[in-house]
């Protein structure tokens, strides 16, 4: 389920909802998850509260100890838009990149500790689905 909780930037949720379903099928995940699109202000509040880091970030993932629910992926649309412009691609593509990144975190991957395994898997998924 993709929820748009920001109003500054117009978003077509359908491509993200389709990618969410594809990733669940790819990894045989039955448990639902939420993808929440927010403003920089909101993600900065969450980043400080949950990670003790100031300022906005692009994506946060929250997994729960609940086999019936995979977790939440929070994406800042404003940050995604800036990053898309810097990378020279569309906002839709950047949102998909962030969705893939957050999804892999929900599955337990951690790019800070896994010797590049998550980054390699991300690249494979980008080639396949972007």
C-alpha positions in Angstrom: 0.0 0.0 0.0 1.4 3.4 -1.0 0.2 6.4 1.0 0.9 9.9 -0.2 1.2 12.1 3.0 2.8 15.1 1.3 1.2 17.8 -0.9 4.0 19.7 -2.5 4.8 17.4 -5.4 2.3 15.6 -7.5 2.9 11.8 -7.5 1.5 8.9 -9.5 1.4 6.1 -7.0 0.5 3.4 -9.4 4.1 2.6 -10.6 5.2 2.3 -6.9 2.3 0.1 -6.1 3.2 -2.2 -9.0 6.8 -2.3 -8.0 5.8 -3.1 -4.4 3.8 -6.1 -5.7 6.6 -7.3 -8.0 9.1 -7.2 -5.2 6.8 -9.1 -2.9 6.4 -11.8 -5.6 10.2 -11.8 -6.4 11.1 -12.4 -2.8 8.0 -14.5 -2.0 6.9 -12.1 0.7 3.2 -12.6 1.8 3.2 -10.1 4.6 1.9 -6.6 3.7 3.9 -3.4 4.0 3.3 0.3 3.8 5.1 2.8 1.6 4.5 6.3 2.9 5.5 9.4 0.9 6.3 12.4 3.1 7.8 15.8 3.1 11.3 16.7 4.1 10.0 18.2 7.3 8.3 15.0 8.4 11.2 12.7 7.5 13.6 15.0 9.3 11.4 14.7 12.5 11.5 10.9 12.1 15.2 10.8 11.3 16.0 12.7 14.5 13.6 10.7 16.7 14.5 7.2 15.5 18.1 7.6 14.3 19.3 10.6 16.3 20.4 12.3 13.1 19.4 15.9 12.2 17.9 16.9 8.9 16.0 15.0 6.2 17.1 11.7 4.6 15.8 10.0 1.5 14.3 6.8 3.0 13.7 5.2 6.3 12.7 1.6 6.9 10.9 0.2 10.0 10.6 -3.5 10.4 8.6 -5.0 13.3 8.7 -8.2 15.2 5.4 -9.3 13.6 5.2 -12.1 11.0 1.9 -10.7 9.8 3.4 -7.3 8.8 6.7 -6.7 6.9 7.0 -3.1 7.9 7.0 0.6 6.7 9.1 2.4 4.2 9.1 6.1 4.6 10.3 8.2 1.5 10.8 11.9 1.4 9.5 13.0 -2.0 11.3 16.4 -1.8 14.7 14.7 -1.2 13.9 12.1 -3.9 13.2 15.0 -6.3 16.5 16.7 -5.6 18.4 13.4 -6.0 16.6 12.6 -9.2 17.6 16.0 -10.6 21.3 15.5 -9.5 21.4 12.1 -11.1 19.6 13.2 -14.3 16.7 10.9 -14.1 13.0 11.1 -13.4 11.4 11.4 -10.0 9.5 8.2 -10.6 12.8 6.3 -11.1 14.3 7.8 -7.9 11.2 6.8 -5.9 11.5 3.3 -7.3 15.3 3.2 -6.4 14.4 4.2 -2.8 11.5 1.7 -2.6 13.9 -1.1 -3.6 16.4 0.1 -1.0 13.9 0.3 1.8 12.4 -3.1 0.8 15.7 -4.8 1.1 16.3 -3.2 4.5 12.9 -4.7 5.6 14.2 -8.1 4.4 17.2 -7.7 6.7 19.9 -6.5 4.3 22.2 -3.8 5.6 24.6 -2.1 3.3 26.7 -0.8 6.2 27.7 -4.3 7.3 27.2 -6.8 4.5 30.3 -6.3 2.4 28.4 -5.0 -0.7 25.8 -7.8 -0.9 22.8 -5.4 -0.6 24.3 -3.0 -3.2 24.9 -5.8 -5.7 21.3 -7.0 -5.2 20.0 -3.5 -5.6 21.8 -3.2 -9.0 20.3 -6.4 -10.2 16.9 -5.3 -9.2 17.4 -1.9 -10.9 18.3 -3.6 -14.2 15.3 -5.9 -13.9 12.6 -3.5 -12.8 13.6 0.1 -13.6 
